[in-house]
Amino acid sequence: MTARFTSVVLAGERPGGSAFSRELGLAASVLVDVAGQSALARVIDALESSQYVSGGLLCGPAETVYRNTPEFKQILEGSSFTWMPPEKGPSASALAAVERLNGFPILLTAGDHALLTPGLIDEFCSSAL
């Protein structure tokens, strides 16, 4: 199977961050630990392991958070994903990412979708095609 989808992972935060991330002392809620790995790392790993997905964009968090939080660069290091700044909301961010990719099909998911698996992605993509 040859990869056919490019992916957009939304990882923006509300202004000031979420109460959840503040309570846990995290720079962004997508960095919450799930079974020893951040939710975002789990999502990127699942997408990278999918037979249908070939890289994509991480949209968010804000540039200051991204640049000042080494975990984001570590998660993307060695992956086929690149970072882009988010827009003012999830819909605007998704649209900006789709326009930047300028090609279809695109798989859109959230950076905190920690239970995403390669099998689930492949089943979804296969059905979508």
All heavy atoms as an XYZ file, in Angstrom:
939
protein
N       0.849     -1.185      0.000
C       0.000      0.000      0.000
C       0.886      1.236      0.000
O       1.818      1.345      0.776
C      -0.883     -0.042      1.245
C      -1.610      1.238      1.595
S      -2.648      2.081      0.388
C      -3.530      0.797     -0.403
N       0.586      2.145     -0.881
C       1.301      3.414     -0.952
C       0.505      4.481     -0.211
O      -0.708      4.554     -0.354
C       1.482      3.843     -2.423
O       2.165      2.807     -3.110
C       2.267      5.115     -2.528
N       1.196      5.293      0.579
C       0.525      6.367      1.311
C      -0.177      7.303      0.339
O       0.370      7.651     -0.696
C       1.539      7.129      2.154
N      -1.389      7.694      0.695
C      -2.171      8.562     -0.175
C      -2.630      9.833      0.522
O      -3.065     10.755     -0.129
C      -3.404      7.819     -0.669
C      -3.079      6.608     -1.484
C      -4.346      5.941     -1.933
N      -4.011      4.689     -2.588
C      -4.901      3.867     -3.063
N      -6.173      4.139     -2.959
N      -4.535      2.757     -3.644
N      -2.605      9.844      1.832
C      -3.118     10.978      2.591
C      -1.977     11.786      3.185
O      -0.970     11.229      3.620
C      -3.995     10.506      3.758
C      -5.322      9.961      3.353
C      -5.435      8.697      2.792
C      -6.480     10.701      3.536
C      -6.658      8.175      2.419
C      -7.721     10.201      3.168
C      -7.809      8.929      2.606
N      -2.152     13.083      3.221
C      -1.312     13.963      4.018
C      -2.166     14.320      5.223
O      -3.382     14.395      5.136
C      -0.933     15.230      3.228
O      -0.352     14.828      1.988
C       0.070     16.064      3.990
N      -1.532     14.526      6.363
C      -2.301     14.749      7.575
C      -2.102     16.147      8.138
O      -1.029     16.736      8.023
C      -1.897     13.718      8.636
O      -2.713     13.845      9.782
N      -3.152     16.659      8.751
C      -3.109     17.894      9.522
C      -3.466     17.521     10.951
O      -4.502     16.898     11.193
C      -4.110     18.945      8.987
C      -4.170     20.148      9.923
C      -3.741     19.368      7.578
N      -2.589     17.880     11.874
C      -2.820     17.636     13.295
C      -3.017     18.989     13.966
O      -2.113     19.820     13.971
C      -1.635     16.883     13.942
C      -1.894     16.667     15.432
C      -1.367     15.562     13.225
N      -4.199     19.205     14.508
C      -4.494     20.459     15.190
C      -4.017     20.381     16.640
O      -4.386     19.457     17.366
C      -5.995     20.755     15.148
C      -6.592     20.958     13.761
C      -8.098     21.188     13.868
C      -5.925     22.097     13.037
N      -3.193     21.357     17.029
C      -2.630     21.353     18.384
C      -2.626     22.751     18.988
O      -1.752     23.096     19.776
C      -1.212     20.773     18.354
N      -3.582     23.568     18.600
C      -3.672     24.920     19.144
C      -4.263     24.921     20.543
O      -4.840     23.936     20.989
N      -4.103     26.022     21.222
C      -4.650     26.210     22.570
C      -5.507     27.464     22.570
O      -5.283     28.377     21.777
C      -3.526     26.405     23.585
C      -2.673     25.191     23.829
C      -3.268     24.220     24.833
O      -3.963     24.655     25.780
O      -3.046     23.019     24.663
N      -6.428     27.513     23.475
C      -7.166     28.760     23.683
C      -6.196     29.803     24.208
O      -5.184     29.460     24.825
C      -8.276     28.531     24.696
C      -9.393     27.686     24.156
C     -10.528     27.623     25.170
N     -11.710     27.067     24.553
C     -12.021     25.769     24.593
N     -11.239     24.924     25.213
N     -13.107     25.331     24.002
N      -6.494     31.078     24.000
C      -5.614     32.119     24.573
C      -5.448     31.905     26.071
O      -6.418     31.665     26.783
C      -6.369     33.423     24.274
C      -7.203     33.105     23.068
C      -7.605     31.654     23.236
N      -4.205     31.910     26.532
C      -3.929     31.668     27.940
C      -3.819     30.194     28.290
O      -3.553     29.839     29.431
N      -4.013     29.314     27.304
C      -3.922     27.878     27.551
C      -5.190     27.339     28.167
O      -6.086     28.079     28.554
N      -5.272     26.049     28.285
C      -6.452     25.417     28.873
C      -6.266     25.270     30.381
O      -5.138     25.214     30.884
C      -6.680     24.036     28.249
O      -5.669     23.138     28.655
N      -7.367     25.198     31.087
C      -7.308     24.967     32.534
C      -6.612     23.642     32.811
O      -5.856     23.508     33.781
C      -8.714     24.977     33.122
N      -6.831     22.676     31.950
C      -6.216     21.347     32.073
C      -4.692     21.444     32.028
O      -4.003     20.925     32.899
C      -6.746     20.469     30.934
C      -6.210     19.075     30.918
C      -6.532     18.181     31.926
C      -5.394     18.645     29.889
C      -6.044     16.886     31.916
C      -4.907     17.358     29.862
C      -5.234     16.471     30.878
N      -4.160     22.127     31.017
C      -2.703     22.234     30.900
C      -2.125     23.075     32.030
O      -1.046     22.773     32.547
C      -2.290     22.779     29.529
O      -2.852     24.038     29.282
N      -2.826     24.120     32.428
C      -2.344     24.940     33.556
C      -2.294     24.119     34.836
O      -1.331     24.191     35.589
C      -3.228     26.173     33.750
C      -2.949     27.282     32.751
C      -3.602     28.602     33.162
N      -5.022     28.492     33.448
C      -5.989     28.549     32.535
N      -5.676     28.721     31.247
N      -7.256     28.464     32.880
N      -3.324     23.327     35.083
C      -3.382     22.492     36.294
C      -2.218     21.499     36.339
O      -1.669     21.228     37.388
C      -4.719     21.745     36.342
C      -4.905     20.866     37.548
C      -5.059     21.627     38.855
O      -5.529     22.785     38.836
O      -4.695     21.063     39.911
N      -1.848     20.973     35.176
C      -0.760     19.995     35.106
C       0.612     20.632     34.896
O       1.617     19.928     34.834
C      -1.036     18.983     33.991
C      -2.261     18.089     34.207
C      -2.513     17.234     32.975
C      -2.092     17.225     35.441
N       0.645     21.954     34.735
C       1.920     22.635     34.519
C       2.519     22.369     33.152
O       3.742     22.385     32.997
N       1.674     22.144     32.158
C       2.135     21.841     30.802
C       2.048     23.079     29.920
O       1.147     23.897     30.082
C       1.268     20.736     30.183
C       1.247     19.397     30.903
C       0.179     18.500     30.310
C       2.619     18.743     30.835
N       2.949     23.178     28.984
C       2.926     24.292     28.035
C       1.713     24.208     27.115
O       1.237     25.217     26.614
C       4.210     24.300     27.207
N       1.205     23.002     26.881
C       0.033     22.780     26.019
C      -0.611     21.457     26.417
O       0.080     20.515     26.824
C       0.452     22.745     24.554
N      -1.908     21.372     26.263
C      -2.622     20.166     26.685
C      -2.243     18.928     25.873
O      -2.371     17.810     26.362
C      -4.131     20.397     26.644
O      -4.547     20.782     25.364
N      -1.754     19.096     24.647
C      -1.354     17.934     23.833
C      -0.112     17.246     24.400
O       0.243     16.163     23.956
C      -1.121     18.307     22.349
C      -2.413     18.741     21.690
C      -0.026     19.344     22.199
N       0.525     17.858     25.396
C       1.709     17.257     26.006
C       1.376     16.395     27.216
O       2.278     15.869     27.875
C       2.714     18.350     26.398
C       3.293     19.146     25.228
C       4.225     20.235     25.730
C       4.012     18.224     24.241
N       0.078     16.207     27.509
C      -0.305     15.371     28.638
C       0.222     13.956     28.423
O       0.215     13.428     27.316
C      -1.842     15.363     28.850
C      -2.568     14.679     27.716
C      -2.186     14.732     30.182
N       0.732     13.368     29.488
C       1.294     12.019     29.431
C       0.175     10.981     29.397
O      -0.729     11.000     30.229
C       2.189     11.781     30.653
C       2.879     10.445     30.589
O       2.262      9.432     30.986
O       4.033     10.399     30.125
N       0.270     10.079     28.427
C      -0.652      8.958     28.319
C       0.203      7.702     28.181
O       0.867      7.520     27.162
C      -1.595      9.103     27.098
C      -2.527      7.892     26.981
C      -2.399     10.394     27.193
N       0.248      6.907     29.229
C       1.024      5.657     29.227
C       2.488      5.894     28.872
O       3.077      5.166     28.087
C       0.387      4.629     28.296
N       3.065      6.957     29.439
C       4.495      7.201     29.273
C       4.897      7.993     28.048
O       6.088      8.173     27.788
N       3.933      8.478     27.300
C       4.224      9.248     26.085
C       3.180     10.353     25.978
O       2.014     10.148     26.324
C       4.149      8.313     24.879
C       4.678      8.866     23.596
C       4.624      7.829     22.466
O       3.822      6.905     22.477
N       5.474      8.009     21.480
N       3.589     11.521     25.473
C       2.610     12.605     25.343
C       1.544     12.226     24.319
O       1.788     11.439     23.400
C       3.291     13.913     24.928
O       3.671     13.867     23.570
N       0.357     12.804     24.498
C      -0.731     12.559     23.550
C      -0.287     12.901     22.132
O      -0.534     12.141     21.187
C      -1.964     13.379     23.947
N       0.395     14.035     21.971
C       0.835     14.446     20.639
C       1.836     13.462     20.047
O       1.738     13.102     18.867
C       1.438     15.850     20.673
C       1.939     16.381     19.333
C       0.808     16.453     18.303
C       2.597     17.736     19.506
N       2.777     12.994     20.829
C       3.750     12.015     20.331
C       3.041     10.740     19.897
O       3.391     10.142     18.867
C       4.798     11.712     21.390
N       2.027     10.325     20.642
C       1.266      9.129     20.284
C       0.543      9.330     18.945
O       0.517      8.431     18.104
C       0.288      8.763     21.394
C       0.983      8.333     22.696
C      -0.012      8.117     23.828
N      -0.900      7.006     23.564
C      -0.635      5.728     23.844
N       0.517      5.418     24.423
N      -1.503      4.791     23.573
N      -0.032     10.510     18.750
C      -0.740     10.805     17.498
C       0.237     10.803     16.319
O      -0.018     10.164     15.289
C      -1.488     12.152     17.591
C      -1.981     12.614     16.222
C      -2.647     12.049     18.576
N       1.355     11.508     16.476
C       2.349     11.564     15.389
C       2.881     10.169     15.087
O       2.997      9.780     13.913
C       3.496     12.547     15.732
C       2.983     13.983     15.869
C       4.624     12.449     14.705
C       2.451     14.604     14.591
N       3.175      9.377     16.116
C       3.664      8.010     15.899
C       2.634      7.160     15.153
O       2.988      6.397     14.251
C       4.018      7.343     17.228
C       5.305      7.860     17.837
O       6.041      8.626     17.171
O       5.578      7.511     19.008
N       1.365      7.288     15.531
C       0.319      6.509     14.863
C       0.214      6.900     13.392
O       0.103      6.036     12.514
C      -1.022      6.712     15.573
N       0.256      8.194     13.120
C       0.182      8.656     11.732
C       1.401      8.197     10.937
O       1.275      7.752      9.785
C       0.041     10.172     11.684
C      -1.295     10.713     12.208
C      -1.199     12.206     12.477
C      -2.419     10.396     11.238
N       2.574      8.291     11.541
C       3.808      7.861     10.859
C       3.796      6.361     10.582
O       4.405      5.904      9.617
C       5.038      8.218     11.706
C       5.316      9.696     11.794
C       6.041     10.264     10.590
O       5.931      9.724      9.475
O       6.724     11.271     10.766
N       3.115      5.587     11.423
C       3.071      4.130     11.267
C       1.949      3.666     10.346
O       1.884      2.491      9.995
C       2.906      3.469     12.639
O       4.027      3.763     13.456
N       1.070      4.571      9.971
C      -0.038      4.239      9.081
C       0.474      3.935      7.674
O       1.427      4.549      7.195
C      -1.014      5.418      9.020
O      -1.907      5.269      7.939
N      -0.182      3.008      7.014
C       0.151      2.694      5.625
C      -0.374      3.754      4.665
O       0.073      3.832      3.529
C      -0.448      1.346      5.240
C       0.099      0.186      6.007
C      -0.579     -1.106      5.601
O      -0.890     -1.317      4.425
N      -0.811     -1.981      6.562
N      -1.322      4.558      5.122
C      -2.005      5.500      4.246
C      -1.535      6.944      4.356
O      -1.863      7.755      3.510
C      -3.514      5.471      4.511
C      -4.196      4.265      3.929
C      -4.265      3.076      4.647
C      -4.779      4.306      2.667
C      -4.893      1.965      4.118
C      -5.407      3.195      2.136
C      -5.457      2.030      2.866
O      -6.067      0.930      2.337
N      -0.827      7.271      5.426
C      -0.459      8.667      5.668
C       1.010      8.894      5.358
O       1.870      8.110      5.748
C      -0.765      9.084      7.126
C      -0.281     10.494      7.415
C      -2.259      8.982      7.399
N       1.257      9.992      4.673
C       2.625     10.370      4.344
C       2.875     11.788      4.840
O       2.710     12.752      4.098
C       2.842     10.289      2.837
O       4.159     10.687      2.515
N       3.218     11.922      6.117
C       3.582     13.212      6.684
C       2.459     14.211      6.728
O       1.296     13.880      6.542
N       2.851     15.448      7.027
C       1.862     16.497      7.076
C       2.297     17.659      7.936
O       3.491     17.920      8.104
N       1.300     18.315      8.515
C       1.525     19.541      9.283
C       1.002     19.408     10.700
O      -0.084     18.865     10.916
C       0.811     20.718      8.621
C       1.285     21.133      7.242
C       0.326     22.163      6.651
C       2.695     21.685      7.317
N       1.762     19.926     11.628
C       1.297     20.139     12.988
C       0.907     21.602     13.053
O       1.752     22.486     12.909
C       2.403     19.837     14.006
C       2.073     20.193     15.456
C       0.901     19.363     15.963
C       3.295     20.014     16.335
N      -0.374     21.869     13.239
C      -0.872     23.238     13.266
C      -1.084     23.647     14.724
O      -2.059     23.260     15.348
C      -2.164     23.325     12.466
S      -2.730     25.020     12.257
N      -0.126     24.391     15.249
C      -0.154     24.807     16.644
C       0.887     24.040     17.410
O       1.499     23.123     16.879
N       1.150     24.441     18.585
C       0.571     25.547     19.336
C       1.136     26.891     18.855
O       1.871     26.923     17.868
C       0.996     25.262     20.769
C       2.327     24.616     20.605
C       2.200     23.782     19.351
N       0.817     27.951     19.594
C       1.326     29.286     19.254
C       2.842     29.248     19.140
O       3.521     28.449     19.786
C       0.905     30.291     20.316
N       3.383     30.128     18.323
C       4.820     30.124     18.045
C       5.656     30.249     19.318
O       6.666     29.553     19.459
C       5.185     31.237     17.070
C       6.641     31.180     16.665
C       6.975     32.070     15.488
O       6.107     32.833     15.031
O       8.123     31.979     15.031
N       5.266     31.109     20.249
C       6.062     31.253     21.483
C       6.090     29.954     22.272
O       7.134     29.586     22.808
C       5.518     32.392     22.372
O       4.132     32.157     22.634
C       5.699     33.747     21.724
N       4.973     29.256     22.324
C       4.924     27.968     23.029
C       5.771     26.946     22.283
O       6.579     26.228     22.874
C       3.469     27.484     23.192
C       3.417     26.086     23.791
C       2.669     28.471     24.024
N       5.614     26.897     20.967
C       6.368     25.936     20.156
C       7.878     26.164     20.289
O       8.642     25.236     20.518
C       5.942     26.034     18.688
C       6.754     25.145     17.784
C       6.520     23.779     17.743
C       7.763     25.672     16.978
C       7.269     22.955     16.925
C       8.514     24.849     16.155
C       8.263     23.492     16.135
O       9.017     22.676     15.332
N       8.307     27.398     20.164
C       9.741     27.716     20.191
C      10.363     27.537     21.583
O      11.541     27.223     21.685
C       9.977     29.153     19.720
C       9.475     29.419     18.321
C      10.574     29.398     17.302
N      10.026     29.676     15.985
C      10.060     28.791     14.985
N      10.608     27.635     15.147
N       9.545     29.102     13.816
N       9.573     27.718     22.639
C      10.104     27.652     24.006
C       9.854     26.328     24.708
O      10.149     26.207     25.901
C       9.520     28.800     24.840
C       9.973     30.144     24.326
O      11.121     30.321     23.941
N       9.060     31.090     24.285
N       9.328     25.348     24.001
C       9.037     24.048     24.601
C       9.742     22.963     23.792
O       9.263     22.563     22.725
C       7.510     23.803     24.626
O       6.874     24.941     25.216
C       7.169     22.570     25.434
N      10.873     22.493     24.280
C      11.673     21.519     23.526
C      10.926     20.241     23.142
O      11.254     19.621     22.131
C      12.836     21.187     24.468
C      12.873     22.288     25.459
C      11.497     22.853     25.553
N       9.904     19.860     23.895
C       9.171     18.634     23.585
C       8.579     18.647     22.176
O       8.532     17.608     21.520
C       8.028     18.398     24.594
C       8.517     18.015     25.970
C       8.732     19.223     26.894
O       8.797     20.371     26.403
O       8.852     19.022     28.097
N       8.155     19.819     21.717
C       7.563     19.876     20.373
C       8.593     19.543     19.305
O       8.323     18.765     18.384
C       6.921     21.244     20.105
C       5.652     21.446     20.862
C       5.616     22.275     21.960
C       4.497     20.775     20.497
C       4.448     22.444     22.677
C       3.327     20.930     21.202
C       3.298     21.767     22.293
N       9.768     20.115     19.419
C      10.816     19.821     18.433
C      11.236     18.354     18.528
O      11.511     17.710     17.517
C      11.987     20.767     18.617
C      11.626     22.197     18.233
C      12.812     23.127     18.388
C      12.336     24.554     18.269
N      12.217     25.246     19.521
N      11.285     17.815     19.756
C      11.642     16.408     19.929
C      10.612     15.487     19.280
O      10.965     14.482     18.670
C      11.779     16.083     21.416
C      12.969     16.749     22.068
C      12.917     16.676     23.594
O      11.945     16.218     24.182
N      13.977     17.150     24.230
N       9.338     15.826     19.413
C       8.281     15.005     18.826
C       8.371     15.022     17.298
O       8.213     13.992     16.649
C       6.892     15.487     19.305
C       6.726     15.167     20.793
C       5.767     14.869     18.475
C       5.545     15.850     21.458
N       8.650     16.184     16.722
C       8.705     16.292     15.260
C      10.038     15.841     14.673
O      10.100     15.507     13.484
C       8.408     17.726     14.827
C       6.994     18.225     15.119
C       6.802     19.623     14.546
C       5.938     17.277     14.582
N      11.078     15.821     15.494
C      12.403     15.429     15.007
C      12.349     14.015     14.425
O      11.880     13.080     15.053
C      13.402     15.471     16.168
C      14.823     15.246     15.755
C      15.770     15.412     16.936
O      15.758     16.500     17.538
O      16.478     14.446     17.253
N      12.810     13.876     13.215
C      12.829     12.577     12.563
C      11.487     12.172     11.967
O      11.381     11.109     11.373
N      10.471     12.997     12.137
C       9.173     12.673     11.549
C       9.054     13.379     10.199
O       9.894     14.190      9.829
C       8.032     13.121     12.475
O       7.779     14.511     12.347
N       7.994     13.078      9.501
C       7.733     13.744      8.224
C       6.699     14.856      8.394
O       6.029     15.239      7.439
C       7.270     12.713      7.184
O       6.146     12.005      7.666
N       6.600     15.384      9.618
C       5.681     16.481      9.927
C       6.457     17.759     10.177
O       7.557     17.732     10.720
C       4.847     16.153     11.175
C       3.744     15.194     10.894
C       4.009     13.835     10.754
C       2.444     15.629     10.747
C       3.000     12.940     10.475
C       1.425     14.736     10.465
C       1.702     13.388     10.331
N       5.869     18.872      9.767
C       6.447     20.178     10.048
C       5.414     21.006     10.798
O       4.211     20.752     10.708
C       6.863     20.914      8.751
O       5.713     21.037      7.908
C       7.958     20.172      8.018
N       5.901     21.998     11.524
C       5.038     22.852     12.332
C       4.610     24.083     11.539
O       5.360     24.596     10.719
C       5.785     23.299     13.580
C       5.028     24.305     14.396
C       4.072     24.050     15.325
C       5.174     25.725     14.346
N       3.603     25.230     15.850
C       4.259     26.277     15.259
C       5.977     26.590     13.601
C       4.138     27.646     15.465
C       5.853     27.950     13.798
C       4.943     28.466     14.732
N       3.405     24.530     11.807
C       2.936     25.818     11.315
C       2.129     26.469     12.430
O       1.549     25.773     13.256
C       2.095     25.674     10.042
C       0.751     25.012     10.215
S      -0.274     25.039      8.715
C      -0.934     26.703      8.781
N       2.099     27.794     12.475
C       1.348     28.460     13.545
C      -0.156     28.301     13.341
O      -0.628     28.209     12.203
C       1.761     29.930     13.414
C       2.205     30.082     12.007
C       2.766     28.749     11.594
N      -0.894     28.262     14.442
C      -2.342     28.164     14.320
C      -2.965     29.505     13.968
O      -2.337     30.551     14.127
C      -2.775     27.730     15.722
C      -1.768     28.380     16.615
C      -0.461     28.307     15.837
N      -4.178     29.453     13.518
C      -4.975     30.656     13.295
C      -5.794     30.921     14.561
O      -5.544     30.318     15.588
C      -5.864     30.461     12.065
C      -5.096     30.282     10.771
C      -4.278     31.491     10.367
O      -4.728     32.638     10.600
O      -3.182     31.313      9.807
N      -6.793     31.770     14.473
C      -7.548     32.177     15.659
C      -8.479     31.116     16.222
O      -9.013     31.284     17.300
C      -8.313     33.457     15.381
C      -7.382     34.634     15.177
C      -8.088     35.943     15.362
C      -7.164     37.079     15.040
N      -6.450     37.598     16.164
N      -8.700     30.046     15.531
C      -9.564     28.979     16.019
C      -9.326     27.714     15.235
O      -8.603     27.714     14.239
N      -9.928     26.606     15.665
C      -9.687     25.327     14.996
C     -10.111     25.305     13.524
O      -9.390     24.765     12.688
C     -10.495     24.319     15.805
C     -11.046     25.030     16.973
C     -10.770     26.481     16.843
N     -11.252     25.891     13.210
C     -11.711     25.882     11.806
C     -10.771     26.676     10.915
O     -10.398     26.226      9.830
C     -13.126     26.458     11.698
O     -14.030     25.663     12.411
N     -10.380     27.868     11.388
C      -9.465     28.703     10.609
C      -8.097     28.029     10.490
O      -7.446     28.110      9.442
C      -9.331     30.079     11.243
N      -7.665     27.344     11.541
C      -6.387     26.625     11.502
C      -6.437     25.485     10.501
O      -5.504     25.284      9.718
C      -6.040     26.080     12.893
O      -5.782     27.125     13.790
N      -7.529     24.736     10.524
C      -7.683     23.624      9.577
C      -7.678     24.142      8.140
O      -6.991     23.580      7.276
C      -8.972     22.862      9.869
N      -8.404     25.207      7.886
C      -8.458     25.783      6.542
C      -7.078     26.266      6.089
O      -6.653     25.994      4.963
C      -9.463     26.933      6.483
C      -9.607     27.615      5.131
C     -10.053     26.632      4.056
C     -10.590     28.778      5.235
N      -6.354     26.949      6.968
C      -5.012     27.439      6.621
C      -4.072     26.276      6.302
O      -3.276     26.343      5.359
C      -4.448     28.289      7.752
N      -4.164     25.199      7.071
C      -3.304     24.038      6.832
C      -3.652     23.362      5.513
O      -2.761     22.995      4.736
C      -3.423     23.051      7.995
N      -4.932     23.216      5.241
C      -5.365     22.602      3.974
C      -4.899     23.447      2.795
O      -4.397     22.925      1.798
C      -6.896     22.399      3.971
C      -7.410     22.048      2.579
C      -7.279     21.312      4.968
N      -5.038     24.757      2.919
C      -4.578     25.640      1.843
C      -3.068     25.535      1.660
O      -2.571     25.553      0.537
C      -4.998     27.076      2.128
C      -6.480     27.304      1.937
C      -6.945     28.686      2.354
O      -6.203     29.408      3.060
O      -8.083     29.050      1.981
N      -2.337     25.418      2.750
C      -0.877     25.298      2.657
C      -0.469     23.985      1.992
O       0.483     23.944      1.212
C      -0.263     25.412      4.052
C       1.247     25.352      4.043
C       1.790     25.770      5.373
N       3.187     25.415      5.489
C       3.909     25.630      6.558
N       3.378     26.217      7.610
N       5.165     25.271      6.600
N      -1.182     22.902      2.313
C      -0.861     21.609      1.701
C      -1.228     21.588      0.224
O      -0.560     20.941     -0.572
C      -1.572     20.477      2.441
C      -1.037     20.182      3.835
C      -1.931     19.167      4.540
C       0.400     19.682      3.773
N      -2.331     22.240     -0.119
C      -2.734     22.396     -1.510
C      -2.822     21.070     -2.261
O      -2.333     20.937     -3.378
C      -1.785     23.356     -2.228
C      -2.354     23.817     -3.557
O      -3.563     23.903     -3.717
N      -1.480     24.094     -4.510
N      -3.406     20.075     -1.639
C      -3.590     18.789     -2.301
C      -4.448     17.875     -1.452
O      -4.496     17.998     -0.241
N      -5.130     16.948     -2.103
C      -6.015     16.023     -1.407
C      -5.636     14.600     -1.760
O      -4.998     14.382     -2.769
C      -7.473     16.302     -1.801
C      -7.968     17.632     -1.312
C      -7.981     18.730     -2.153
C      -8.400     17.779     -0.011
C      -8.434     19.959     -1.714
C      -8.845     19.012      0.442
C      -8.869     20.103     -0.409
N      -6.005     13.626     -0.954
C      -6.804     13.703      0.258
C      -5.965     14.104      1.472
O      -4.751     13.907      1.508
C      -7.359     12.298      0.428
C      -6.353     11.410     -0.214
C      -5.748     12.215     -1.337
N      -6.656     14.665      2.457
C      -6.034     15.096      3.705
C      -6.793     14.460      4.853
O      -8.020     14.437      4.864
C      -6.077     16.632      3.832
C      -5.194     17.263      2.749
C      -5.639     17.083      5.221
C      -5.315     18.765      2.642
N      -6.062     13.963      5.814
C      -6.644     13.426      7.040
C      -6.437     14.458      8.134
O      -5.303     14.850      8.422
C      -5.965     12.109      7.425
C      -6.397     11.505      8.757
C      -7.862     11.083      8.702
C      -5.509     10.328      9.105
N      -7.514     14.916      8.735
C      -7.466     15.926      9.794
C      -7.752     15.250     11.124
O      -8.732     14.510     11.249
C      -8.521     17.004      9.511
C      -8.681     18.106     10.548
C      -7.465     19.017     10.541
C      -9.943     18.909     10.256
N      -6.900     15.501     12.112
C      -7.127     14.942     13.441
C      -6.647     15.934     14.493
O      -6.039     16.948     14.174
C      -6.441     13.565     13.605
O      -6.881     12.954     14.823
C      -4.923     13.691     13.591
N      -6.924     15.611     15.729
C      -6.527     16.462     16.851
C      -5.271     15.908     17.508
O      -5.077     14.696     17.574
C      -7.655     16.527     17.878
N      -4.446     16.806     18.001
C      -3.203     16.417     18.638
C      -3.384     15.752     19.987
O      -2.449     15.167     20.523
N      -4.580     15.807     20.535
C      -4.818     15.149     21.826
C      -5.601     13.844     21.662
O      -6.100     13.285     22.620
C      -5.535     16.095     22.791
C      -6.898     16.555     22.300
O      -7.296     16.196     21.169
O      -7.563     17.283     23.054
N      -5.669     13.334     20.456
C      -6.370     12.075     20.156
C      -5.440     10.898     20.478
O      -5.038     10.131     19.604
C      -6.788     12.084     18.684
C      -7.778     11.030     18.342
N      -8.364     10.958     17.108
C      -8.295     10.004     19.041
C      -9.180      9.932     17.062
N      -9.153      9.335     18.223
N      -5.115     10.752     21.765
C      -4.067      9.829     22.220
C      -4.361      8.361     21.955
O      -3.442      7.546     21.961
C      -3.814     10.034     23.714
N      -5.603      7.997     21.722
C      -5.934      6.590     21.486
C      -5.970      6.231     20.002
O      -6.315      5.114     19.636
C      -7.265      6.240     22.158
C      -7.286      6.467     23.671
C      -8.635      6.076     24.251
C      -6.149      5.740     24.370
N      -5.575      7.154     19.163
C      -5.490      6.902     17.728
C      -4.428      5.838     17.469
O      -3.349      5.883     18.049
C      -5.126      8.210     17.014
C      -5.297      8.290     15.519
C      -6.755      8.079     15.123
C      -4.808      9.639     15.027
N      -4.742      4.881     16.611
C      -3.792      3.819     16.281
C      -3.596      3.747     14.780
O      -4.473      4.189     14.013
C      -4.307      2.439     16.760
O      -5.501      2.115     16.023
C      -4.591      2.433     18.263
N      -2.488      3.172     14.333
C      -2.290      3.003     12.888
C      -3.421      2.189     12.247
O      -3.874      2.504     11.150
C      -0.955      2.271     12.783
C      -0.237      2.613     14.046
C      -1.308      2.741     15.095
N      -3.889      1.158     12.943
C      -4.972      0.341     12.412
C      -6.256      1.131     12.222
O      -6.944      0.978     11.200
N      -6.598      1.963     13.183
C      -7.789      2.801     13.081
C      -7.650      3.788     11.924
O      -8.593      3.984     11.139
C      -8.004      3.550     14.396
C      -9.244      4.429     14.509
C     -10.511      3.615     14.335
C      -9.246      5.140     15.844
N      -6.472      4.379     11.801
C      -6.216      5.320     10.694
C      -6.350      4.603      9.353
O      -7.016      5.098      8.439
C      -4.813      5.938     10.825
C      -4.728      6.801     12.091
C      -4.449      6.756      9.589
C      -3.308      7.141     12.508
N      -5.722      3.440      9.230
C      -5.758      2.709      7.971
C      -7.172      2.266      7.604
O      -7.566      2.355      6.437
C      -4.819      1.507      8.024
C      -3.357      1.908      8.034
O      -3.047      3.069      7.714
O      -2.522      1.056      8.373
N      -7.947      1.837      8.598
C      -9.324      1.449      8.338
C     -10.150      2.641      7.855
O     -10.904      2.538      6.884
C      -9.946      0.859      9.595
C     -11.360      0.346      9.390
C     -11.926     -0.295     10.643
O     -11.152     -0.859     11.450
O     -13.151     -0.204     10.820
N      -9.972      3.781      8.529
C     -10.693      4.994      8.138
C     -10.310      5.420      6.720
O     -11.170      5.707      5.888
C     -10.416      6.124      9.128
C     -11.079      7.408      8.745
C     -12.397      7.661      9.100
C     -10.398      8.360      8.010
C     -13.022      8.845      8.732
C     -11.008      9.557      7.633
C     -12.324      9.795      7.998
N      -9.017      5.487      6.453
C      -8.544      5.934      5.137
C      -8.976      5.005      4.030
O      -9.386      5.439      2.947
C      -7.028      6.108      5.139
S      -6.443      7.467      6.172
N      -8.903      3.716      4.285
C      -9.343      2.724      3.291
C     -10.813      2.916      2.970
O     -11.202      2.920      1.785
C      -9.089      1.320      3.834
O      -9.588      0.348      2.940
N     -11.626      3.099      3.993
C     -13.050      3.313      3.777
C     -13.312      4.639      3.054
O     -14.209      4.721      2.202
C     -13.802      3.304      5.104
O     -13.726      2.024      5.695
N     -12.543      5.655      3.397
C     -12.726      6.979      2.783
C     -12.410      6.945      1.290
O     -13.054      7.640      0.503
C     -11.855      8.013      3.482
N     -11.417      6.153      0.933
C     -11.047      6.070     -0.491
C     -12.108      5.337     -1.286
O     -12.332      5.573     -2.437
C      -9.698      5.376     -0.662
C      -8.493      6.176     -0.191
C      -7.244      5.311     -0.245
C      -8.313      7.423     -1.044
